[in-house]
Amino acid sequence: MSDSLQANQPSTHPVFSAEVYVQQTAQLLNLSIPPDQMASVVENFELIQAIAQPVLEFSLPDPLEAAPRFEP
């Protein structure tokens, strides 16, 4: 399969679960999130994921080189 066809294939990454992510990250950081605020924290991470998704889905070619300097 050519590279251009592979770029258009759906991603095989696991589905993001904001609730699992918040719970596991809080545990790793030894962070206590009050139960009455957990739903709001999860809701905010779901919003962050929805905002970031188009950027994460944008495919870049493998031979892409970084620009030596930024020129707007």
N, C-alpha and C positions, 0 to 999 in steps of 0.2 A: 504494500500500500504506500502511496506517495506521501511525502511530508505534508503537502497541502490538504490531502484528504484526512490525514490523522488529526490535523489541527481542528477540523470541523466535527470530530467525533465527540460525543458527550463524555464528560469527566467520569472517572471511575472512583473518585474520592468518596469516602464515607460521608453520610449526611451529617451536617453540623447540628448538634443538640446544645442549645444555649444553657439549658438547665444542667446538663451533665458537665459542661465546661465550667460553669460558675461554681458548682459544687466541688469539682475536683481541684480547680485552681485555688479556691478558698482553703481547701484542706492542705494543699501543697504550701501555701503561704501562711498557714496557721492563722487564717483570717476568720473571724467570727461575724457572720452576716445574720442579723436578727431575723427570725422567721417571718415577722410582719413586713420586712423589707425585701425578702428573697424574690418575691414575684416581680417587684419593680426592677431589681437588678437583672433578672433573667430577661425581662421585657426590653431593657436597654441593650443587652447583648444581642438579642434577636434583631433589634433595629440596626446596630452596628454591623451585623452580618449582612443584612439586606442592603445596606449602603455599600459595603465592600464587595459584594458578590460580582457586580459588573467588572470591577477592576481585576478580581481574581480569575474571571473567565476569559479575560483578554489574552490571547495567545501571542507570544513573541517568537520570532524566528531564533533558532539556536545560534547562528553565527552573529548575533547582534553584538555590537561593540558599544561600550559606554563613550559618551562624548567627552573629550578632554576638558571642556569647559562649557558652562551654560551660557547660551546666547539667546535671549528671548526674541 
